[in-house]
Amino acid sequence: MIKALIALAGVALVLPSPAISPAEAATTLASKSTARKRVKKPAPAPVEMPVLDVPAQRVLSWVSATGDNAGLPFVVIDKTNAMILAFDASGKPIGHGPVLIGRALGDEATPGVGSKSLAEIGPAEKTTPAGRFLAKFGLAAGNAKVLWVDYATSVALHTIPPGNAKENRTKRMLTPTAADNRITFGCINVPKALYNGKIAPMFGKKGGYVYILPDSKPLEDAFPPLHARPYADGGALPAPAQTR
C-alpha cells in the first residue's frame, strides 16, 4: 500500500474543468464587453482660438446668435490678419491657421474674371472678394478637387498648389507677419493639416459657409444683417473652371 501511494505521488493528475453552460458563457462575454465599453478615451483638448479683432468677433457673434450657418460647418477668413478660423456645425472651434489671399486689396471680384485664364487676369483683379458664401467641393482645372467658395469668379479654398517656386508661398505662410500673405490670384490657400484633417471632412457631404471679412469696405456692407445688430458691446462673443 505504501509503495502504491508513493508511486501515485509522482504522477501529475489532471482534473477536468467544471463544465460551463452556454448561458454562463454568454453572461461572461457580455460582462467583459461591458467592462471594455466603460473604458472611455479621454476627450480631445479644446481648441484654443487666437485673440480676435472686433470685426471677426462681430461676425462670429452674429452667426452664433442667429444660426446663420444653417447647421453647416463654417470658416471665417480674416483678410487683414491673413487668418482662417474653422468651426463645426454646432459652432465649436476646431482649428485655425494662416492663409494666403489675393495680391490686390479689394473686396469685389471683377465682372467676368472667372472666365479669364490666369495670364489674362490683371494685377488689380487679383482680389479675394468679401462676403458670405455657400461653399461646396467640385473640380477645377487639371481635374483637381477644390472647395469652391465662388465658382462664378473662380475663387476656391485649397492648399498651396504646385507652381512658381519664386512666389515662395510656403515660406510666406509660415512667417509671423501677414504683410507677405497676399500672393494668390484670389483663391485662399490654407495649411494642409487644417484643410485635409478638419475642413475637407466636414465640408465633404453638404458643404458649408465661408465668411470673408473685408479689407476695404465697411463690415456691414459685406454682411448686411449686421446693420440691424447693436454695436454697443463691440460685438463680443457670447460665452461658452480654374482656381485663381
C-alpha positions as CSV (number, residue, x, y, z in Angstrom):
1,M,0.0,0.0,0.0
2,I,2.8,2.5,0.9
3,K,4.6,1.7,-2.3
4,A,1.4,2.3,-4.2
5,L,0.9,5.7,-2.6
6,I,4.5,6.7,-3.3
7,A,4.1,5.7,-6.9
8,L,0.9,7.8,-7.2
9,A,2.6,10.8,-5.6
10,G,4.9,11.1,-8.6
11,V,2.1,11.2,-11.1
12,A,0.6,14.6,-12.1
13,L,-3.1,14.3,-12.0
14,V,-5.1,16.4,-14.5
15,L,-8.6,17.1,-13.3
16,P,-11.3,18.0,-15.8
17,S,-12.5,21.7,-15.7
18,P,-16.1,22.2,-14.5
19,A,-18.5,22.4,-17.4
20,I,-19.9,25.9,-18.2
21,S,-23.3,26.2,-19.7
22,P,-23.9,28.3,-22.8
23,A,-25.9,30.8,-20.7
24,E,-23.0,31.2,-18.3
25,A,-20.6,31.7,-21.2
26,A,-22.7,34.3,-22.8
27,T,-23.0,36.2,-19.5
28,T,-19.2,36.1,-19.0
29,L,-18.7,37.5,-22.6
30,A,-21.3,40.2,-22.0
31,S,-19.6,41.2,-18.7
32,K,-16.2,41.5,-20.4
33,S,-17.7,43.6,-23.3
34,T,-19.4,46.0,-20.8
35,A,-16.1,46.4,-18.9
36,R,-14.3,47.3,-22.2
37,K,-17.0,49.9,-23.0
38,R,-16.6,51.5,-19.7
39,V,-13.0,52.5,-20.5
40,K,-13.6,55.8,-22.3
41,K,-11.0,57.5,-24.4
42,P,-10.0,60.9,-23.0
43,A,-11.8,63.8,-24.7
44,P,-9.7,65.8,-27.1
45,A,-8.4,69.1,-25.6
46,P,-10.5,72.1,-26.7
47,V,-9.0,74.2,-29.4
48,E,-7.6,77.5,-28.2
49,M,-8.5,80.3,-30.6
50,P,-6.3,83.4,-31.1
51,V,-7.3,86.8,-29.8
52,L,-9.7,88.2,-32.4
53,D,-10.2,91.7,-33.8
54,V,-13.6,93.3,-33.4
55,P,-14.7,92.6,-37.0
56,A,-14.2,88.8,-36.5
57,Q,-15.9,89.0,-33.1
58,R,-18.9,90.7,-34.6
59,V,-19.3,88.2,-37.4
60,L,-19.0,85.2,-35.1
61,S,-21.4,86.8,-32.6
62,W,-24.0,87.2,-35.4
63,V,-23.5,83.7,-36.7
64,S,-23.8,82.2,-33.2
65,A,-26.8,84.3,-32.2
66,T,-28.8,83.7,-35.4
67,G,-27.7,80.3,-36.5
68,D,-26.8,81.9,-39.9
69,N,-24.7,78.8,-40.8
70,A,-27.9,76.8,-41.1
71,G,-26.5,73.8,-39.2
72,L,-23.5,73.5,-41.5
73,P,-19.7,73.9,-40.7
74,F,-18.2,77.2,-41.5
75,V,-15.0,79.1,-41.6
76,V,-14.1,82.8,-41.2
77,I,-11.4,84.4,-43.3
78,D,-9.8,87.4,-41.7
79,K,-8.0,89.0,-44.7
80,T,-6.5,91.8,-42.6
81,N,-4.7,89.3,-40.4
82,A,-4.4,86.6,-43.1
83,M,-6.0,84.1,-40.8
84,I,-8.6,81.3,-41.0
85,L,-10.9,80.3,-38.2
86,A,-12.7,76.9,-38.6
87,F,-15.9,75.8,-36.8
88,D,-18.0,72.7,-36.9
89,A,-21.8,72.7,-37.5
90,S,-22.5,73.5,-33.8
91,G,-20.2,76.5,-33.8
92,K,-17.4,74.7,-31.9
93,P,-14.0,75.9,-32.9
94,I,-11.9,73.1,-34.5
95,G,-8.8,74.9,-35.8
96,H,-7.2,78.0,-37.1
97,G,-4.1,79.0,-39.1
98,P,-2.6,81.4,-41.6
99,V,-3.9,81.8,-45.1
100,L,-2.6,83.2,-48.4
101,I,-5.0,85.5,-50.2
102,G,-5.3,87.7,-53.3
103,R,-2.5,90.0,-54.2
104,A,-4.7,93.1,-54.6
105,L,-6.6,95.0,-52.0
106,G,-10.3,95.0,-52.6
107,D,-13.5,93.2,-51.7
108,E,-15.2,92.8,-55.1
109,A,-14.5,90.4,-57.9
110,T,-14.1,92.0,-61.4
111,P,-17.1,91.0,-63.6
112,G,-16.1,88.2,-65.9
113,V,-12.9,87.4,-64.1
114,G,-14.0,83.8,-63.7
115,S,-13.9,83.2,-67.5
116,K,-10.4,84.5,-67.9
117,S,-7.2,82.5,-67.9
118,L,-4.7,83.2,-65.2
119,A,-2.5,85.0,-67.7
120,E,-5.3,87.4,-68.6
121,I,-6.1,88.5,-65.1
122,G,-4.7,91.9,-64.4
123,P,-2.9,93.0,-61.1
124,A,-5.9,94.9,-59.8
125,E,-8.2,91.9,-60.5
126,K,-6.4,89.6,-58.1
127,T,-8.7,90.2,-55.2
128,T,-10.3,87.8,-52.7
129,P,-14.0,89.0,-52.5
130,A,-15.6,89.6,-49.2
131,G,-19.0,88.3,-48.0
132,R,-20.9,85.2,-47.2
133,F,-20.6,82.2,-49.5
134,L,-22.0,78.7,-49.5
135,A,-19.0,76.6,-50.4
136,K,-19.0,73.1,-51.9
137,F,-16.5,70.8,-53.4
138,G,-16.0,70.5,-57.1
139,L,-13.4,70.0,-59.8
140,A,-11.0,72.7,-61.1
141,A,-8.5,72.7,-64.0
142,G,-6.4,69.6,-64.1
143,N,-9.2,67.6,-62.5
144,A,-8.2,68.9,-59.1
145,K,-10.8,68.7,-56.3
146,V,-11.2,72.1,-54.5
147,L,-13.7,73.7,-52.2
148,W,-15.4,76.3,-54.4
149,V,-16.2,79.5,-52.5
150,D,-17.5,81.3,-55.5
151,Y,-17.4,79.2,-58.7
152,A,-18.6,82.1,-60.9
153,T,-15.5,84.2,-60.1
154,S,-13.1,81.1,-59.8
155,V,-12.4,81.7,-56.1
156,A,-11.7,78.5,-54.2
157,L,-10.2,77.4,-50.9
158,H,-7.5,74.8,-51.1
159,T,-3.9,74.0,-50.1
160,I,-0.9,75.6,-51.7
161,P,-0.7,74.4,-55.3
162,P,2.4,73.4,-57.1
163,G,3.5,76.3,-59.2
164,N,6.0,79.1,-59.4
165,A,8.7,78.4,-56.8
166,K,9.7,82.1,-56.9
167,E,6.5,83.0,-55.2
168,N,7.7,81.2,-52.0
169,R,4.1,80.6,-50.9
170,T,5.1,78.1,-48.2
171,K,7.6,80.5,-46.7
172,R,5.1,83.3,-46.9
173,M,2.5,81.3,-45.0
174,L,5.0,80.4,-42.2
175,T,6.2,84.0,-41.5
176,P,4.7,85.6,-38.3
177,T,3.5,88.7,-40.2
178,A,0.5,89.0,-42.6
179,A,2.3,91.5,-44.7
180,D,3.6,89.0,-47.2
181,N,0.5,86.7,-47.4
182,R,-1.0,88.5,-50.4
183,I,0.2,86.4,-53.3
184,T,-2.6,84.4,-54.9
185,F,-4.8,85.3,-57.9
186,G,-7.8,85.5,-55.5
187,C,-8.0,82.0,-54.1
188,I,-7.5,81.2,-50.4
189,N,-4.6,78.9,-49.6
190,V,-4.7,77.1,-46.2
191,P,-2.4,74.8,-44.3
192,K,-2.6,71.1,-45.4
193,A,-3.1,69.8,-41.9
194,L,-6.1,72.0,-41.3
195,Y,-7.6,71.5,-44.8
196,N,-7.1,67.7,-45.0
197,G,-7.7,67.0,-41.4
198,K,-10.6,69.2,-40.5
199,I,-12.1,71.3,-43.3
200,A,-12.4,68.7,-46.0
201,P,-14.0,66.0,-43.9
202,M,-16.6,68.5,-42.5
203,F,-17.4,70.2,-45.8
204,G,-17.3,66.9,-47.8
205,K,-21.0,65.9,-47.9
206,K,-23.2,69.1,-47.8
207,G,-20.6,71.9,-48.0
208,G,-20.6,74.8,-45.5
209,Y,-20.3,78.5,-45.3
210,V,-17.3,80.8,-45.8
211,Y,-17.4,84.3,-44.3
212,I,-14.7,86.5,-45.7
213,L,-14.1,89.7,-43.9
214,P,-13.5,92.9,-46.0
215,D,-10.2,94.8,-46.0
216,S,-11.6,97.9,-47.7
217,K,-15.3,98.4,-47.5
218,P,-17.4,98.6,-44.2
219,L,-18.1,95.3,-42.5
220,E,-21.9,96.0,-42.7
221,D,-21.7,96.2,-46.5
222,A,-20.1,92.8,-46.7
223,F,-22.7,91.4,-44.2
224,P,-25.9,93.5,-44.4
225,P,-27.6,91.7,-41.4
226,L,-25.0,93.5,-39.1
227,H,-26.8,96.8,-39.8
228,A,-29.6,95.6,-37.6
229,R,-27.4,94.3,-34.7
230,P,-26.3,96.6,-31.8
231,Y,-22.7,97.5,-31.7
232,A,-22.5,98.9,-28.2
233,D,-20.5,96.0,-26.9
234,G,-18.2,95.8,-29.8
235,G,-19.8,92.6,-31.0
236,A,-18.2,90.5,-28.2
237,L,-18.8,86.8,-28.5
238,P,-21.2,85.1,-26.0
239,A,-19.7,82.7,-23.6
240,P,-19.1,79.3,-24.0
241,A,-13.3,76.3,-64.2
242,Q,-9.9,77.0,-62.6
243,T,-8.8,78.3,-59.3
244,R,-7.0,81.6,-59.0
